[in-house]
């Protein structure tokens, strides 16, 4: 096989021609800038043609290819068929819309190459500085502990593992969950995220360990129902251990009554974990931070930085009030991983605070974004998104054919098109077709959900590029498409 010597450095992976590689890298950056600058000029999402799918069936490449050709292929077959969450009219599920500074941070983190599991490095200090900033941002005391993880699900698992170990009544570093004197019970509203069911199974407790508590008319946890369920379990000889309160449910954005739940946990001697993956960063928003008052009283908190901080995927954070308990939950010792007083191994071992021994340099993008934009900028953007949700809700109420399906507390608006004369099954089919046409025509990307048996569109506004005009367009298109579908 004849291989162009300019494509390979021979024995290693470094390029033989650094100038050519630099030119290709500059071309990629230029393309990235253009793509972000013109994000709103393209379809939000579009279906992938069969010819594109077929391109991903190509066999394993055994020889090198020029970077310029690889970029050409990505421009043809990858970027046009992205999820679309950088677009101003992407409101599906709940995810941030990215940031150019953060993307540069990811690139430079890869160039730095550090493994953040441990080591006396500047990268480790950046990680520790970022987690101190997060502790400050969320209102926890200065001595609290925090660790960056892959996202909200892992952050919740870190917090719930600490809760299990703290409340078990036995040392789970040496004993089995089968040795816990009485079965543990965790409590969450019927609106809790599905990752908590996964956590129960991962922690060896089983799904029955998570008791679902009824939510009220605003889809928030009913505190009196919680009190009754705890009393019922105590009477059965079970061991109430932890309440999982939610600061921003995934379905509707509802915020559980955090101060009242914190008071109850104190009375009952229970661990309070808060799933703040959607709403914790409202703490930065001057116009709405009162909504999550009481969050700072939690024993543990999970949050996502790739949501309202718009950091590129992926980065979440687990915050724990008790640093020693946090460390003792996860720290394990091995002869090949010893901390020294001098040299590279003298730094803090950050893997003592999570399940991962190998940890990427996730902190750099967050550090760069907070320094470049300032925390106050993110707070203003969060305030704006919440106000945009109010604007959309007002448009829905003002329309004769749209109905709001849940109270709007944060930045999630659930509604549906209802032309009249349809039962629930027909309304589900009708609004599903509206959703698919919005997505397939590249107009907008909401997602969908079912709230107490009623199907609806779900618009989660976690997007720093969205403007009110985008929401105006959404409503006009839902009405137009809805009428088309109904008449057909």
N, C-alpha and C positions, 0 to 999 in steps of 0.2 A: 504494500500500500504506500502510495506517495503522499506524504503529509507536508503541508506548507509549514516550513520552520518558523514562520512569523506567528503561528497560532499557538505554539507551545514553547515553554521554557526548557524543555528537555526533561531532566530528572525530576524537577519540581513542578509546582502549579503556577508559579509566577510567570507573567507574560514575557516572551522574548523581546517584544518591542513595547516598552512602556508608553511611548508616545502614541502608538496606535490605540492602546487600551485607554489612555486618557481621553483621546478623541471620542472613542465609543462611549465612555462614561459621560462626557460632556453632552453628547447627543442624547443620551438617556435622560439627563437632568433637564435639558431643553424640552424634551417631549413631556416630562412630568409636569413642568411648569405650565406648558400649554394645556395639558389635560385638565389640570385643576382650574386654570383661569377660565376655560371654556366649559366647565362641568355642566352648567345649566343649558347649554346649547344642544346637547345630545339627548336621545331617549334615556329615561331613567334606567330602564332595563329592556332587553329585547331577547326573544327566543334565539337559540343557537341553531344555525342551519346544519344539515347533515354533513356537508363537506367539512365544516369546522370540527364537528364531533369525530369525523374520520381521521382528522389530522392527529388526534390524540391516541390513535391506535398504531402510530408509527413504532417500529422496533427500536430497541436499545441502540443508541449511537456508540460506536466503538472508536471513532476517530474524532478529532477536534473540528469545531466549526467557528467561523469568525463571529465576534460579538455583534457586529453590525447586522449580520444575517439573522441572528437570534432575536435582536430587537425588531427587525422587520416582521418576523413571524409573530412576535407578541402583539405588534400593532394590528396584524391581520386577524389573529385567532384568539387572543386572550383579552386584551383591554376592552374591545367593543362588547364583550359578553360578561362583564363584571357584575357583581351584585347591585351596584348603583348607589351605595350609601354615601358617596361623595356628592351626589346630585341634590340640589335644594328641595326637590319634591320626593325625597326618599323618607318615608315615615314607618317603615316596616319593623315589626318586633320591637327592639329597643337597642339602638347602636349609634355611636357617634359617627360624625362625618369626616373624621381624619383631619390632619394638619400637616402642612409642608415642613414646618420646623421639626415636628415629631418624626416625620419620615426621614429627614436628614439625620436625626438622632439615632434611628434604627440602623442606618447605613454606617454611621461613625462607630456605633457600638460594635458592629460586626468587624470593622477595621481594627478597633481596639482589641477585640478577640478575647477579653477577659471572661473567665468563669467566675461568677459571683458567689459560688459556694463558699469560698473563703480566700484568705490571702491579704497581705498588707499592701493594698493597691489604692490608687486614687479612685478607681471604679467602685471599690467597696465603700469608700467615704461618700461618693456621690449617692449610692444606694441608701446609706444610713442618713444622709442629709434629706433626701426625698421622703423617707419614711417619717422623719421628725416633722417635716413640713405637713405631711398628711395628718399626723397626730394633732398638730396645731390647727389645721383646717377643719377638722371634725370636732374640735372642742374637748378632746380627751386631755387628761393631765400630762404635764411635760415628761413624766417618767414612764408613760405608757409605751408599749412595744408595738411594732408593726413590721409586716413582711410583705414584699411584693410577690405576687403569684400570677398564674396564667389568666385568671379572671374571677368573676363573682362566684361561680360554683366552687372553685378551689378555695377561695377566701372563706366561704361559708363552711366548707369542710374543716379548714384549719380552726375556725372558731368553735365549731361543734365538737371537734375532737378534744379540745381543751376543756369544754364544758363536760363532756362525758368523763374524762379523767378526773376532773375536780370534784364531780358529784358522785362518783362510783362507790366510794366507801372502801375501796381496796386499791392497792398500787397496781395499775394496769401495765406498768413496765414489766412486772414480774408475774402477775396473775392474769387469768383469762376473764373475758366478759361473763363467762359462765359462773365465775366466783363472786360476782356482784351480789350482795346480800338480798336485794329485792330488785325486780325488773325496773329499769329506768323508764321514765316517761318524759317525752318532750311535747311541747304544745305550740301550735301555730294556727292561724286562721285558715278557714277553708279556701282562702285566696293565695296561700303560700306557694312559692315557686317549686317546681318539680324537683329541683336539685336537692331539696331537703329530704325527699324520699330516698334518693340515691345515697345521700349521706348516712341515713339510718342503716341501710344495708351494708355500706362500706364499713361502718363502725361496729358491725356485728350485732346490732340491736334489733334488726328486722323492722319492716314497715309498720307493724302494729305499735312500735314504740313511739310513733308520732301521732298524737291525738289531734284531730282537726276540730277546731273550735268555731262555732257559728259566727258569721260576720253580720253586722247590722245593716240597716237600710242604705248606708253609704259605703258598704262593702269593706268596713274596717272591723277588726277583731272586737267582739262583744266582751267587755271586761267581766261583766257579771257571769256570763256563760263560762268564761275561763275559770273564774273562781269556783264555780260549781263543779267543773270537770276535775279540777285539782283535788277538791274535797272528796269527790267520788273515788278517785284513784287512791288517795290516802286510806280511805275506808276499806279498800280491797287489799291493802297491804303492799301496794305498789310504791315506787319511789319517784315522786315528781322531782325532776332535775333541772329543766331548762325551758324557758319560754322564748320562742322565736318570734319576735315582733318584726313587722315589715315597714320600712320607710319608703313607700312607693311600690305598691303591688304591680306585678307584671300585667295583669289583666286590665286594670283601670287606673293605676297610679295612686290608689288610696293609701293613706298613711294611717297606720294603727295608732290608737291613743297612747303615745309613748310615755308621757308622765304617769298616767294611771297604771300602766303595765309595770313601769319601774317601781312604783309604790307597792304594788302587789307582790312583785318578786322579792322586794326587801322584807315584806311581812312574812312571806312563806319560806324565805331562805333559798330562793331559786336563782340559778344563773340566768342572766338576761343577755340573749344574743339578738342583735338587730341585723336583718338583711337590708342593707342600705344601697344595694347595687344600683337601684334607680334613683333614689332620692337623697342619699347621704350628702352629695355635693351641693344640695340646696343650702347647706351651711355657708356657702360662699356668696349667696344671692341676697343682697341687702333688702330687697323688697319682699322676700318670702322666707327668709331663714327661720322666722318664728314657727313655721309649719313643722319643723323637725326638732323643736325644743324637747329636751329629755333624752335625745339620742346619746348625749355625752355621758349619761348615767349607765350605759350598758357595760357589761363585762367584756363583751366582744362585739365587733362590728365588721361586716363585709361590705366592700364597695368596689365598683368598677371604674377604672380610669379611662377605659376606652368607650365609655358612654359620654357623660356630660363634660369630661375633660378633653374629649376628642383625641386622645392619644391613639396612634395606630395600634391595631391588634397585635399582640394581646398584652394586657396588663391589668391586674386587679390588686387589691390590698386587703389583708386581714389586720385589724387593729385589736390588741388585747390590753386591758387595763393593767394586768399583773405581768410584768416582764419575766419574773422568775418562773412563774407558772407556765408562761408561754414557752420558755426555753426548755423547761423540764419535760414538757409534753412531747417534744420532738427530738431532743438531743440524744444521740447515741455515740458511743466511743469506739474507736478502732485504732489499732496500732499504726496503721498507715495514714491516719488523719489526726495528728496531734498538734496542738497549738503551742508555739514556741514563744520565747521572750524576745527573740531577735530573728531577722531574716523574713523571707516571704511568708512564712507560716505564723508570723506574730499578729496578724490582723484578726479581727473577729470572724468566727466561722458562721456565716449567715445561714448555712444549711441547717443549723441547730434550731431554726425557727419555722421550718416548713418540711413537707414530705420530700422535697427534691434535694438531692446532693448536688447535682449540676444545675446551675441557675444562670440564665442569660442576663445580659446587661440591660434589662428592661428599664432601669432607672434613668438612663441617659436621656431618652426622648422626653420623659416627664420633667426632668431637671431643665433641659433646654427650653421646653415649652413654658414652664413657669417663669423662668428667667426672661424669656423673650417677650411673652405677652403680659406677665404679671397675673397674680391670682384674681385681682379685682375684675379683669376683663372676662374671665370665665363666669364670675358671679353675675355680671351684667347680661351675658348671653343666656344664662339660665333664667334670669328674670324675664328676658324677652321671650324665650320659648314658652314659659308659663302663661304670659300674656297672650301669645299667639294661640294657645289652646283655648283661652277665654274667647278670643276673636272667632275661632272656628265654631265653638259651641254656640255663640250668638247667631252665626250664619245658619246653623242647623235649626235652631229654635225658630228663626224667622221664616224658614221655608215650610211650605205646606205639605211637602212630601218626604221630608226627612225627620227622623225621630232620634233623640238622644237616648242612649241605652243605659247610661250610668252617670252619676255625678262626676264632674270634672274637677279634680283636686289639684293635680300637678300638671303634666303636659301630655296626658293621654286622653284622647277623645274617642268614645265608642258610639257609633251611630249607624243607622241603616236607612235605605230608601224603602218607603212603604207607600205604594200607590193606592192602597186600600183594596179590600175584598180578597186578601190572601191569608191562608192559615200559616202556621209557623214553618211547616215543611216547604211550602211554596216561597215564603219569604227567604228561607235559607238558600234555595236554589236561585232565586232572583238576585239576591245580593252577592252570591258567589260568582255569578256571571258578570256582574258589575265589576267586582274585584279583578277578575281575570282579564277583562277588557282594558281596565285601567293599566294593568301591568303589561299585558302583551302589546298594547299600542304605545308603550313608553311614556304615558302621560304622568303617572305617579305610582308610587309603591306604598300603599297602606298594607297592613296584614289583616287577619281576621281573628275572631274569637267567639266564644259562646258564653254569655253571661246569664246564669240561672235559666238555662235552657233556651235562650233566645240568641240566635246567630246575628252577628253584626260586623261591620268594618271597624278596624281599630287603627287610629292614626296616632302614632307615638312621635311627638315632636322633640327630637333630640338632635338638632341640626343647626349649626351656626350659619348656614347659607340660606335657610328658609326665610322668606319674606311674606307679609300678609297677602300679597298678590298671588303667591303660590297656593295659598289656602283658598282664596277666592276662586281660582281656576279649578281646584279640586271639587269644590261644591258645584260649580256650574257643570263640570263634566260628569259628576255622579248623577245630577238631575237629567242631563241630556241622555246619557247611556241608560239610566233607569227607565226613562220614557221609551227609548228604543226597544229595550228588552221587554217591557210590559206590553207594548203594542204588537210585538212579534209573537 
